[in-house]
Amino acid sequence: MFPKLLANGYLADVNLNYIIMPKYELDLERMFSNYKRKFKLETIITLGFLILESLEIMHNCGLIHN
Protein backbone atom coordinates (compact mmCIF):
# COMPACT_ATOMS: atom_id res chain seq x y z
CA MET A 1 0.00 0.00 0.00
CA PHE A 2 1.46 3.31 -1.06
CA PRO A 3 1.03 6.23 1.36
CA LYS A 4 -0.96 9.22 0.16
CA LEU A 5 1.12 12.13 -1.10
CA LEU A 6 0.15 15.09 1.10
CA ALA A 7 2.32 17.76 -0.52
CA ASN A 8 5.35 18.26 -2.72
CA GLY A 9 7.29 21.20 -4.05
CA TYR A 10 10.56 22.98 -4.50
CA LEU A 11 12.33 25.35 -2.10
CA ALA A 12 14.31 27.63 -4.39
CA ASP A 13 16.27 29.39 -1.63
CA VAL A 14 17.90 26.10 -0.59
CA ASN A 15 17.65 24.31 -3.97
CA LEU A 16 15.64 21.43 -2.48
CA ASN A 17 12.73 19.30 -3.72
CA TYR A 18 10.48 17.85 -1.03
CA ILE A 19 7.60 15.46 -0.54
CA ILE A 20 5.39 15.00 2.51
CA MET A 21 3.69 11.66 3.20
CA PRO A 22 2.11 10.28 6.37
CA LYS A 23 4.27 8.14 8.62
CA TYR A 24 2.95 4.71 9.52
CA GLU A 25 2.77 3.74 13.17
CA LEU A 26 5.01 0.68 12.77
CA ASP A 27 8.15 1.15 10.70
CA LEU A 28 10.22 -1.50 8.95
CA GLU A 29 13.14 -1.21 11.38
CA ARG A 30 10.87 -1.86 14.36
CA MET A 31 9.28 -4.85 12.60
CA PHE A 32 12.77 -6.22 11.83
CA SER A 33 13.72 -5.89 15.50
CA ASN A 34 10.47 -7.57 16.58
CA TYR A 35 11.37 -10.57 14.40
CA LYS A 36 14.79 -10.91 16.06
CA ARG A 37 16.47 -9.10 13.12
CA LYS A 38 15.69 -11.91 10.69
CA PHE A 39 12.98 -11.96 8.00
CA LYS A 40 11.91 -14.98 5.97
CA LEU A 41 12.99 -14.95 2.32
CA GLU A 42 9.32 -14.62 1.29
CA THR A 43 9.01 -11.47 3.42
CA ILE A 44 12.17 -9.97 1.90
CA ILE A 45 10.96 -10.64 -1.65
CA THR A 46 7.51 -9.18 -0.88
CA LEU A 47 9.08 -6.06 0.66
CA GLY A 48 11.36 -5.68 -2.37
CA PHE A 49 8.41 -5.73 -4.77
CA LEU A 50 6.45 -3.26 -2.61
CA ILE A 51 9.41 -0.87 -2.47
CA LEU A 52 9.95 -1.10 -6.23
CA GLU A 53 6.24 -0.47 -6.85
CA SER A 54 6.32 2.57 -4.54
CA LEU A 55 9.40 3.98 -6.31
CA GLU A 56 7.75 3.45 -9.70
CA ILE A 57 4.65 5.37 -8.58
CA MET A 58 6.81 8.22 -7.29
CA HIS A 59 8.85 8.35 -10.49
CA ASN A 60 5.68 8.35 -12.60
CA CYS A 61 4.54 11.41 -10.63
CA GLY A 62 7.81 13.15 -11.53
CA LEU A 63 9.38 12.59 -8.13
CA ILE A 64 12.77 10.98 -7.59
CA HIS A 65 13.63 9.41 -4.23
CA ASN A 66 17.23 8.94 -3.19
N, C-alpha and C positions, 0 to 999 in steps of 0.2 A: 504494500500500500504506500503510495507516494504522498508525502505531506502536502497540504495546500500551500501554495505560494501566497504569502500575505502582502509582500511588497518587494520591489526591486528598483534599482536605479543606479545613478552614477554621481559620485561626489567629485566635482571638478577640482576643487581646491586641494584635494589630497590625491587626485588621480586614482580613484578607487571605485570599482563596481561592487554592488552589494545585493544580497537577497536576504529576505526574512521569512523564515518558515517556523511553524510551531515545533517545540521540543516535546518529544514523547516522554512519558513518565519513566519508563525503563529503557536505559540505553544499552547498546551492544556490549560495552565493556562490563557493565554490571551483570548482564546475563552470562557473559563468559566467566566471570568470577563465581557466579552462582553454580555453574556447572564444573567447578573445580578446574577452570582454565583449560578445558578440553571439550571441543564440540565433535559430534559425529560427522563423518564425511558427508552424509546426506545434508546435514545442517549447513555445512560450509558451502556446498554446491548451491543450495537454495539461496543462501545469503548472497553469494556471488551473482546469481542471476537477478536477484532483486536490486542489488547495487547497480549492475549494468543497466537494468531497465530504468532506474531512477536517473542515472546519468544521461541516458538517451533522451528521456523526457526533458531534462534541463537543457540539453544541447539543442533540441528541436525548438525550444522557446527562445533560443539565442543566448542562453546562459552557459558559461563554462565554469566548471568547478575544478579547483586544484587543491 
